[in-house]
Amino acid sequence: KKYMTDVNNRNDTEKVLLVAVELPGAGEKTERSLEELSRLTETAGGEVVDTLVQARPTLHSIHYLGKGKLQTLKNLCEELGVETVIFDDELDPGQAKAVQKILGDGLKVLDRSALILDIFQQHARTREAKTQVALARAEYLLPRLTRQWTHLERQAGGIGGARRGPGETQIEIDRRLLRDQIKKLKKELEKIALQRSTQRKFRHEFFNVALVGYTNAGKSTLMNTLTDAGVDVEDQLFKTLDTTVRKMTMPNGREVYLSDTVGFIQKLPHQLVASFRSTLKEAESADLLIKLVDISDPDFRRHLATIDRVLKDFEIPEKRFLTAFNKADRVPESMNVTLVKREYPDAVWISAKEAIGLSRLIKEIQSRMDENTIIRTVDIPHQAGDIIAALHEHTRILSQSHEEDVTRFTLQADRDIWAYLTKKFHLKGE
C-alpha cells in the first residue's frame, strides 16, 4: 500500500474522496469544514476528486453515515478510482471498524484526526516535535488496533516482531508494545519539558511575547518581519510545528523575546493538544499573547473562537491578550470593515507580508511593556560589582549619583525582572 504521507510516494498522488455529515442548520459550516479538509488533504499530498455529504439529524452511532449511503460511497469510489476516503469528523474505533468492513480492505479509510496527525508527522523537525507527534499518533492508534483498520500501523514505530507471551494474539502483542512505546515517549517529553522550563526561566528576565493563531494565519511571516528570524514560510497548513524564539529590540531600546507557536485548527485531535502542551507553555508563560487572525478569511470569527477554545484550559488573564488582524491588504470587498472594526475595537489591523500597520502593533507591544514597568531608587555598595552589572544589564538606568559608601540608582524595570533581582540580591528599593 502507498500512504499519503510517504515522502517517496509524493509524485504518485493519491485520489481522495471526502465524506461529511451535514447536521440541521449547519450547511455553511459543513461547507467551510470540507474546504479546510480539502486543504489539509492537499497539504498531505492527496488529490480530492469528489465529496459526499449526507444530511442527517445526528451522526450514525455505528456507521457515521447511513448503511445505504456507505454502499453508495463504495460504488462511487470504484467508479472514480479512489484509493483513500477521508471523513470530516473523528471516527470512534467502532465506527472505523464498521466503515472499513463495508468499504472493504481495498480502500484506505482515514478521518480528519488521522490526516492531521499524518501532516504533523511530515512537518516535525526537532526532537521535541517528533516525540510529541509520535506520542499523539500512538495514543490515537491504541484503541484502533484491529485487523480491519491498520492504515497507521506501519507508521506507529516498532510494532511487530516481539516475542509472543502465553496465549497472546498478535493484536495483544501490538497493544502491549504500543503501551510500552507511549510510556517511553511520555518520559522523553518530561525530560524535554524540563529543558524548556530552564530556558523559560532565563527568558523570564525579559518581556515575553507569544504569537498564537490559526494555522496559516501568518505567524512565521510576522516573526520574520519583526525579527529577521529566517523562519521557514510557506503557504501550507501546519508548516511550523517547532516553537521558534527570537530576541527583538523595541524603539525605546528595550529587548523582548518573541515566540512563534504551533497553529490551531478546528477539530484539532485532543491527543495533539495534550502532547503539544509543553510547547503551548510558551504561550501560557508569556507576558503578552498576540492572537493573530487571517482577516481575509470569511471564517475568521470561527478561527478566533478555535484559538480561544484551545487557550481556555490555560486560564490566561484577558489583559494579556492582543488581537491582530493579519492580511488586512487582502480583505474581500464583501466584508463590512466598519462593522468588523466596531465589533473588535481593540484589534490591530496589519499585513505582515507588506509591512502595513506594524508601527501600531509595535506601539501596542511597547504600551503593554510600559504597563508592566516600575521605577525604583536603590542604593548599592560600591564594591558590589555583580549587582551593579546586573542592574545595567537588566534595567534601564535613569540616573545615578555617588554617595560616600553607595551608588544611588534610579532605574526603570519590568515588574518581573525587579522581583527577580530583589530576590537574587536581596535589594530594597523605594
Secondary structure, 3 states (H helix, E strand, C coil): CCCCCCHHHCCCCEEEEEEEEECCCCHHHHHHHHHHHHHHHHHHCEEEEEEEEEECCCCECCCECCHHHHHHHHHHHHHHCCCEEEECCCCCHHHHHHHHHHHCCCCEEEEHHHHHHHHHHHHCCCHHHHHHHHHHHHHHHHHHCCCCCCCCHHHCCCCCCCCCCCCCCHHHHHHHHHHHHHHHHHHHHHHHHHHHHHHHHHHCCCEEEEEEEECCCCHHHHHHHHHCCCCCCCCCCCCCCCCEEEEEECCCCCEEEEEECCCECCCCCHHHHHHCHHHHHHHHCCCEEEEEEECCCCCHHHHHHHHHHHHHHHCCCHHHEEEEEECHHHCCCCCCHHHHHHHCCCCEECECCCCECHHHHHHHHHHHHHHCEEEEEEEEECCCHHHHHHHHHHCEEEEEEECCCEEEEEEEEEHHHHHHHHHHHCCCCC
